[in-house]
Amino acid sequence: MRPVPSAGSIIHVFHRLISASLNAKWMAKETLNKIMWSAAEACGSTALFQKHPLERFYRDMHLHMMHGRHDIAAEIVGAAELGEPYNVNRTH
């Protein structure tokens, strides 16, 4: 029979999983931003015109970044990596 983990160890694992999830979210956002800038530079200024397919993707990416609360994700990941307390329920 497997031993039952303590509540403290479950909470610790939960917080590490949240930290890893937020870290992945932050990295995905940063990578997408770099890809979009590279694509826009390769296409030139026409990439920002509404008739260009990249324009919609670029606009959608920025909308996601504005509503994604990535600043909070970065703060939580940073605090977790530094071993400082953080609040995973923070919304603003």
C-alpha positions as CSV (number, residue, x, y, z in Angstrom):
1,M,0.0,0.0,0.0
2,R,1.3,3.4,-0.9
3,P,1.8,6.0,1.8
4,V,-0.6,8.9,1.9
5,P,1.2,12.2,1.1
6,S,0.9,14.9,3.6
7,A,-1.2,18.0,2.9
8,G,2.0,20.1,2.9
9,S,3.7,18.0,0.2
10,I,0.5,18.1,-1.9
11,I,0.4,21.9,-1.6
12,H,4.1,22.1,-2.5
13,V,3.6,20.0,-5.6
14,F,0.5,22.0,-6.6
15,H,2.4,25.3,-6.3
16,R,5.3,23.9,-8.3
17,L,2.9,22.8,-11.1
18,I,1.3,26.2,-11.2
19,S,4.7,27.8,-11.4
20,A,5.7,25.5,-14.3
21,S,2.4,26.2,-16.0
22,L,2.8,29.9,-15.8
23,N,6.5,29.7,-16.9
24,A,5.4,27.8,-20.0
25,K,2.7,30.4,-20.7
26,W,5.2,33.2,-20.3
27,M,7.7,31.5,-22.6
28,A,5.0,30.8,-25.2
29,K,4.0,34.4,-25.2
30,E,7.6,35.6,-25.6
31,T,8.3,33.2,-28.4
32,L,5.2,34.1,-30.3
33,N,6.1,37.8,-30.0
34,K,9.5,37.2,-31.4
35,I,8.1,35.1,-34.3
36,M,5.5,37.7,-35.1
37,W,8.1,40.5,-35.2
38,S,10.4,38.4,-37.4
39,A,7.5,37.7,-39.8
40,A,6.5,41.3,-39.9
41,E,10.0,42.4,-40.6
42,A,10.3,39.8,-43.4
43,C,7.1,41.0,-45.0
44,G,7.7,44.7,-44.5
45,S,5.1,47.3,-43.5
46,T,2.4,45.6,-45.7
47,A,2.2,42.9,-43.0
48,L,0.3,45.5,-40.9
49,F,-2.4,46.2,-43.5
50,Q,-5.8,44.6,-42.9
51,K,-5.7,42.8,-46.2
52,H,-2.5,40.9,-45.2
53,P,-3.0,37.5,-43.4
54,L,-0.4,38.3,-40.8
55,E,-2.2,41.4,-39.7
56,R,-5.1,39.4,-38.2
57,F,-2.7,37.0,-36.5
58,Y,-0.7,39.9,-35.1
59,R,-3.8,41.6,-33.8
60,D,-5.1,38.4,-32.2
61,M,-1.7,37.8,-30.5
62,H,-1.7,41.3,-29.0
63,L,-5.3,40.9,-27.8
64,H,-4.3,37.7,-26.1
65,M,-1.3,39.3,-24.5
66,M,-3.4,42.2,-23.2
67,H,-6.0,39.8,-21.6
68,G,-3.6,37.1,-20.6
69,R,-2.4,38.7,-17.4
70,H,1.2,37.7,-18.3
71,D,2.6,40.3,-15.9
72,I,1.0,38.4,-13.0
73,A,2.3,35.1,-14.4
74,A,5.9,36.5,-14.6
75,E,5.7,37.8,-11.1
76,I,4.5,34.4,-9.7
77,V,7.2,32.5,-11.6
78,G,9.9,34.9,-10.4
79,A,8.9,34.7,-6.8
80,A,8.7,30.9,-7.0
81,E,12.1,30.6,-8.5
82,L,13.6,32.9,-5.8
83,G,11.9,30.9,-3.1
84,E,9.8,33.9,-2.0
85,P,6.1,33.7,-1.1
86,Y,3.5,34.3,-3.8
87,N,-0.3,34.2,-4.3
88,V,-1.6,32.0,-7.1
89,N,-5.1,33.5,-6.6
90,R,-4.0,37.1,-7.5
91,T,-6.0,38.6,-10.2
92,H,-4.6,42.2,-10.4
